[in-house]
Amino acid sequence: MIQKIRQNPKLSLYVFGLIIAIVATAIETIRLRYANYLVYTDSTLDFWHGINPYTQEFVDAHGRFFLYTPVFSVLYAPIALLPRWLGPFVWNLGNFTLFTLSVFTLPRRYDDYKVKIYLFLLLVLEQSVFPFQYNIVVAYIFLFAFTLLERGRAFWAVLLIMISTTTKVYGIVELLLMFCYPRVWRNLSYAVLLGVGLLLLPAVKTGLGGLVDCYANWWNMLAVHQTDNYYASLLYAYPLRYVLDNYRVVQLATVAVIIGIFFVRRARWSDFGFRATTLGVLMGWIIVLGDSSETHTYLIALAGYMLWYWLKSSHSVFDRVMLWLLVVFFGCVPTDVLVPSRVHDFLNGTLYIDVYLYAIVWCQMVWSMATDRHQSPQINESANI
């Protein structure tokens, strides 16, 4: 077994990361520092006991909002029922393993880069493991769905996208890619039917009559959760937060530009590089222009950036410098054992260096999407691989 690990770099990296994830989960669980896990679990149990988790009382008791949909409370139930000493390990290690699998099963165009992609994301991934974050799930759903679409498994891809969409909305942007693949209207019909089916799942507990109130409670919590806190996105970054005060207008305007570019460049829909770049842009948009992004949620955005970066036919000095700056400011600076927290708070919390760095490479991806400058003659292929 040890010999197999030594001979297989992918397995070696996974085992290395898994050991860190196990230790992190054990430490945080023993120290009762697993607040996010408790939020997921307690809100789910409240739902099944007929108690509304979308209340100020729940926020006061847990120190944070529960912002996930009632669908989440249905799908999460098997983990919520596990003993408190076991559930955190099932959640963290399961998500860590699935994220690893999502990277190493990417389309074969990434075969030469999968180890590099995983290494680049590993520190950010472990940062999400420590606080038991859901953004790991969102990230691997994006990657799995893309791979399934490329392999012609549209139904399963759409199912994953709609699970992401009906638990925390983010996944809905990936539906734009449906236009790049055969039988688009069939696939979009899958999305509608699966979305409706998933949204009806909470009726198992509430009944159809209580479903509207259940979603109304969730929606009301979304509407009030914004506070004076500053999040890790351009909408809050100093000094832009004094200019971009109407963040909904900014979000709608930028996504309209992305969609416009996508349809203007429809002749490139059959190009693998264009599809991967579009996905990278969408994964970045939901974070860098999100209204509640945190440093660890950039796992999603950085995974999208990797899809674009490793398809470039060549990398300039600027590209390489930006890559390593992202490693430093997203991987090293937020890691307390590497950089004191007060330094992290100043560099990323006050100056927002991490957000601005990512914004630069995100704009590069948008430019590539619009101009095809990311293209190389080796990456043209059909949708099915």
Stockholm file with secondary structure:
# STOCKHOLM 1.0

chainA/1-385         MIQKIRQNPKLSLYVFGLIIAIVATAIETIRLRYANYLVYTDSTLDFWHGINPYTQEFVDAHGRFFLYTPVFSVLYAPIALLPRWLGPFVWNLGNFTLFTLSVFTLPRRYDDYKVKIYLFLLLVLEQSVFPFQYNIVVAYIFLFAFTLLERGRAFWAVLLIMISTTTKVYGIVELLLMFCYPRVWRNLSYAVLLGVGLLLLPAVKTGLGGLVDCYANWWNMLAVHQTDNYYASLLYAYPLRYVLDNYRVVQLATVAVIIGIFFVRRARWSDFGFRATTLGVLMGWIIVLGDSSETHTYLIALAGYMLWYWLKSSHSVFDRVMLWLLVVFFGCVPTDVLVPSRVHDFLNGTLYIDVYLYAIVWCQMVWSMATDRHQSPQINESANI
#=GR chainA/1-385 SS CHHHHHHCHHHHHHHHHHHHHHHHHHHHHHTTCCHHHHHHHHHHHHHHTTCCSSSHHHHHHHSSCCCSCHHHHHHTHHHHTSCTTTHHHHHHHHHHHHHHHHHHTSCGGGTTTHHHHHHHHHHHHHHHHTTTCSHHHHHHHHHHHHHHHHTTCHHHHHHHHHHHHHHHSGGGGGGGGGGGSSSHHHHHHHHHHHHHHHHHTTHHHHHHHHHHHHHHHHHHHHHHCCCSCCCSSTTTSTTGGGTCCCHHHHHHHHHHHHHHHHHHTGGGTTCHHHHHHHHHHHHHHHHHTCSSCCGGGHHHHHHHHHHHHTTSSCCCHHHHHHHHHHIIIIIITTCTTTSCHHHHIIIIIISCHHHHHHHHHHHHHHHHHHHCTTCCTTCCCCSCC
#=GC SS_cons         CHHHHHHCHHHHHHHHHHHHHHHHHHHHHHTTCCHHHHHHHHHHHHHHTTCCSSSHHHHHHHSSCCCSCHHHHHHTHHHHTSCTTTHHHHHHHHHHHHHHHHHHTSCGGGTTTHHHHHHHHHHHHHHHHTTTCSHHHHHHHHHHHHHHHHTTCHHHHHHHHHHHHHHHSGGGGGGGGGGGSSSHHHHHHHHHHHHHHHHHTTHHHHHHHHHHHHHHHHHHHHHHCCCSCCCSSTTTSTTGGGTCCCHHHHHHHHHHHHHHHHHHTGGGTTCHHHHHHHHHHHHHHHHHTCSSCCGGGHHHHHHHHHHHHTTSSCCCHHHHHHHHHHIIIIIITTCTTTSCHHHHIIIIIISCHHHHHHHHHHHHHHHHHHHCTTCCTTCCCCSCC
//
